[in-house]
């Protein structure tokens, strides 16, 4: 399990919480300069951006019409199920 976060999550309590769950964190430290040159590491951000883009295709998620959080969560689960089905149906 990997978790990629930006500098806004560079706190000791967050790091401890991640370690308790046995998750490997990739958090850029505050004040750390970006890597320059040929090697920049394996980029993982595109996975999140792609998934967010797929979720934005569902109008009920993009614009939250539901007042109850349970209904919104159900819409999110339904959209995620459809996305997963389409992804694995290729």
N, C-alpha and C positions, 0 to 999 in steps of 0.2 A: 504494500500500500504506500502510495506517495501522495504528498500534499504540497502543491506549489502555491506560495503566497508572496505578496509584495512586501515592501518595507513597512507598511502600516501595521503589520502583524508581528513585528520584531520586538516582542516582550517576553520576559522570562516565564510569566504565568502561562502564556499561550504555548510556548515551547514545552513546558512541563506537561501541559494537558495533552499535547500531541504525543509526547513520549509515553505517557501512561496508556495510550490507546495502541501502542506498538505501530505507529505510523512514521514513516521517514519523511521529514519535512525538508522542503527546499525554499528557504526564506532568504531573500537578499537582505543583508545587514544594512542598517542605517549608516550612511557615510561611505558605503562601499561603492567604488566606481564600477561602471559597466565594463565587461570584458571587451577588449579591442584586439583585433587580429583575426587569424584564420579560425581558431578554436573558440567557439562561443558556448559550447555545451549543447546538450540535446534539448531542443525547444519543446515544451509541453503545453504552452499557453493556447496553441491552436485548437487543441481538443476542447477546451472550455469555450473558446470563442465559437467554434463550430456548433457545439451543443446549444449555446445561447441563441445562435441564429436559428437553429431548428425549432427551439421553443417559441421564438418570436413569430413564427408562422401561424401560431394558434392565437386567434384574436382574443379568446377568453383569458389567456395568460398575458398577452402583450398589454392589453387594457383590462385592468381588473374591474369587472362588473359586479362580481359577487360581494355581498356585504359580510357574509359569514366566512370565517377562515376555513371551516371544514369544506365548504363548497369550492373555494379556490384551490385547496389542497387536492380535492378530488379531480378538478380540472387539470392540475399539474401532473397528477398520477396518470390520468388518461392520456394526456399528451406525451408523457414519457414512455408509456406503453406503446403507443402508436409509433413513436420515433424508434424505439428498440425493435419493434416488429419489422418496420420498413428497413432498418439497418441490417438486420440478420436475414431478411428475405431476398436480399440482392442476389 
